[in-house]
Amino acid sequence: MSGPDHESAVSWYDVLGVLPGASAGKIQRTYDAKLRLLGPEMISGAPTKVLQAVSRAEGILAAAWRVLGDPVARERYDEAAGFRRSGQGLAGPENVPSDPGWGPADFGYAGGRGPMEMLGSLMALTDWLAPHPRPPARARVPDVRGLFYEVCLEVAGRVGLQVRAIRLTERPMPVDGLVVDQSPLPPATIRRTRPLTVQVWHPPARPAGQRR
């Protein structure tokens, strides 16, 4: 490809669930809202598998925030990812190296080894998301553990996989859930006709008397 394919790439904007043109305030509010869903009061009493997914999710969100919450790092990221800024908005992507093959070293400016490693893991998805003239019968399974469910749907949809969700919380709060586990696990490949099964946890709804 002559440049990044934004229909395929997984970006830090995708992780937070905001558009590349989102304001700094919007990014801050979205980050804070997702982080609150992982707070101690929300996960109190949760099983070990959920706590492990929460820890992973916190790392992913923190890495996204280090990039998008810093104006300089965000500008550099936008340029490297092909989000060319024009005035106050975003113009079409310029010709930059193809997405597949991007690794953590390409984003060393983003805030240290933590964000580099996390983005390297996420950008590995890009190799699986590269477009093909005829989609192959099988798809490589992405690692969606620790992602919020809406982001999981986006990632799976881009590789052509359907998602079957198993809800773990009997009486969930009406908020976006967290993917705790999946089957099959990466780096398996599966037929596109076979669903990717994910276990999704939500904070439990509070009794009426405990609501703030």
C-alpha positions in Angstrom: 0.0 0.0 0.0 1.1 3.6 -0.6 -0.1 4.7 2.8 -2.0 3.6 6.0 -5.3 2.1 5.5 -7.5 3.6 8.2 -10.3 1.2 7.6 -8.0 -1.6 8.7 -5.6 0.0 11.2 -6.1 -0.1 14.9 -5.3 3.3 16.4 -5.2 4.8 19.9 -8.3 6.7 18.9 -10.1 3.3 18.3 -8.9 2.2 21.8 -10.6 5.2 23.4 -13.5 5.2 21.1 -13.1 8.7 19.8 -12.6 10.1 16.3 -9.1 11.4 15.3 -10.5 14.9 15.2 -11.8 14.8 18.7 -11.0 17.8 21.0 -8.5 17.4 23.9 -11.5 17.8 26.2 -13.4 15.0 24.5 -10.4 12.7 24.8 -9.9 13.6 28.5 -13.6 12.9 29.3 -13.7 9.6 27.4 -10.5 8.4 29.0 -11.7 9.4 32.5 -15.1 7.7 31.9 -13.5 4.4 30.8 -11.0 4.5 33.7 -13.9 5.0 36.2 -15.4 1.7 35.0 -12.2 0.0 36.2 -12.1 1.7 39.6 -11.9 -0.1 42.9 -15.6 0.4 43.7 -16.5 -1.2 40.4 -14.3 -4.3 40.6 -14.7 -5.0 44.3 -15.2 -8.8 44.7 -14.5 -9.5 41.1 -12.9 -12.9 40.3 -9.2 -13.1 39.5 -9.7 -13.4 35.7 -11.6 -10.2 35.7 -8.9 -8.4 37.8 -6.3 -9.6 35.3 -8.3 -8.2 32.4 -8.8 -4.9 34.3 -5.1 -4.6 34.8 -4.5 -5.1 31.1 -7.2 -2.6 30.3 -5.6 0.0 32.6 -2.3 -0.5 30.8 -3.9 -0.1 27.4 -5.8 3.1 28.5 -2.7 4.5 30.1 -0.7 4.0 27.0 -3.4 5.6 24.8 -3.5 8.6 27.2 0.2 9.1 27.2 0.0 9.5 23.4 -3.3 11.3 22.9 -3.2 13.3 26.1 0.0 15.0 25.2 -0.3 17.6 22.4 3.2 17.0 21.1 3.0 13.2 21.2 -0.4 13.3 19.6 0.7 15.5 16.8 3.7 13.2 16.1 1.4 10.2 16.3 -1.1 11.7 13.9 1.7 12.5 11.4 3.1 9.0 11.6 -0.3 7.3 11.4 -1.2 9.5 8.4 -3.7 11.8 10.1 -2.6 15.0 8.4 -3.9 18.1 10.3 -5.3 21.0 8.2 -6.3 24.0 10.2 -8.5 22.9 13.1 -9.6 19.7 11.4 -8.1 16.6 9.9 -7.4 16.2 6.2 -6.9 12.9 4.4 -3.8 10.8 5.1 -0.6 11.6 3.3 1.6 8.9 1.8 3.6 7.4 4.6 5.0 3.9 5.1 2.4 1.1 5.0 0.7 0.1 8.3 1.9 -3.6 8.2 5.2 -3.9 9.9 4.9 -0.9 12.2 6.4 -1.8 15.5 7.0 -0.2 18.9 10.2 1.4 17.7 8.2 3.6 15.3 6.5 5.2 18.3 9.4 5.8 20.6 8.3 9.4 21.1 5.0 8.3 22.6 6.0 8.3 26.2 8.4 5.5 27.1 8.7 1.8 27.0 5.2 1.1 28.4 3.3 2.8 25.5 5.8 1.4 23.0 5.2 -2.2 24.1 1.4 -1.7 24.3 1.2 -0.1 20.9 3.5 -2.7 19.4 1.0 -5.3 20.6 -2.0 -3.5 19.2 -0.3 -2.6 15.9 0.5 -6.3 15.5 -3.2 -6.4 14.7 -2.5 -4.3 11.6 -0.7 -7.2 9.9 -3.9 -9.3 10.4 -6.1 -6.4 9.2 -4.4 -5.7 5.9 -6.9 -5.7 3.0 -6.9 -8.5 0.5 -8.5 -8.6 -3.0 -10.4 -11.7 -1.9 -10.7 -12.3 1.8 -9.1 -15.6 2.7 -11.2 -18.3 4.2 -9.4 -18.2 7.5 -8.5 -15.2 9.7 -5.9 -14.9 12.4 -7.4 -14.4 15.8 -6.7 -11.0 17.4 -6.0 -10.7 21.1 -9.0 -8.7 22.4 -8.6 -9.5 26.1 -8.6 -6.3 28.1 -10.4 -4.3 25.4 -13.8 -2.8 26.0 -16.5 -4.7 24.1 -17.3 -2.0 21.6 -13.6 -1.8 20.6 -13.5 -5.6 20.4 -16.4 -5.6 17.9 -14.6 -3.0 15.8 -11.3 -5.1 15.8 -13.1 -8.4 15.0 -15.3 -6.8 12.3 -12.2 -5.5 10.5 -10.7 -9.0 10.2 -14.1 -10.3 9.1 -15.0 -12.2 12.2 -18.3 -12.4 13.9 -18.4 -12.1 17.7 -20.4 -14.2 20.1 -20.5 -12.7 23.6 -21.1 -14.5 26.9 -22.1 -12.1 29.6 -20.6 -12.9 32.9 -22.5 -10.5 35.1 -26.0 -11.5 36.0 -27.3 -8.0 36.6 -24.9 -5.7 34.8 -24.7 -1.9 34.9 -25.8 -0.4 31.5 -22.2 0.5 30.5 -19.7 -0.9 28.0 -18.4 -4.3 29.1 -14.8 -5.5 29.4 -13.5 -8.5 27.4 -12.1 -10.9 30.0 -11.4 -14.0 28.0 -11.8 -15.3 24.5 -11.9 -18.5 22.5 -10.0 -19.4 20.5 -6.9 -17.7 21.8 -4.3 -16.0 19.6 -2.4 -16.8 17.5 -4.9 -19.3 16.2 -6.5 -19.0 12.8 -10.2 -19.8 12.3 -12.6 -19.9 9.4 -14.5 -16.7 9.0 -17.8 -18.6 9.4 -16.8 -19.5 12.9 -17.5 -16.9 15.6 -14.9 -15.5 18.0 -16.4 -16.2 21.4 -15.6 -13.6 24.1 -16.5 -13.4 27.8 -17.7 -10.0 28.7 -17.8 -8.6 32.3 -19.8 -5.6 33.4 -19.7 -3.9 36.8 -22.8 -5.3 38.7 -25.8 -3.0 39.1 -26.0 -1.5 42.5 -29.1 -2.0 44.6 -31.4 1.1 44.6 -30.4 2.1 48.1 -26.7 2.1 47.2 -26.9 4.3 44.1 -25.4 7.7 44.3 
